[in-house]
């Protein structure tokens, strides 16, 4: 099974492709830290995230996706931005 694994973020986004077969060790196929630029607009950055995830899906053809759950306690502004990025990611996969 090929898995798209994502650590959601707004400025930095962890992306990995992992192959996992039953009773075998996972194999890392691809990984990266995708970055958006702070000088770009909010909508541009969300679009860049969507476009990049779509290109990874097209290239590696994962069967399923796993995303990390968000945990924030103090910075609500950052939490909202990351939650929006996570929404874009989930709608892409």
Phi, psi and omega in degrees: 000136178258129185241133170266116181249129184229132170259101189294146176198169180257314177270320179232136185228122177275128182231134177215151171242126183233134172261131180221119175251150182304133178065020177232160179287148178294147177240123177281118181267321186202143172205151179197166170246105180274133183240142171253159184265131179300337180283343179282156179290163180303311182294325178296318181294319177295321178295319178298319178298311181300312181299319181292316179297319178300320180292323178294317179298316180297319183287316189258346176049060179292153179271335181210169182226144175233131176235147178286142176284146182275137176229113178224147178232334186241310187271095184291327180296313178297318180300319180294317179297315180293323178296321177295318177297320178297322177298318176298316180298312181297325180286340180279319185283000000 
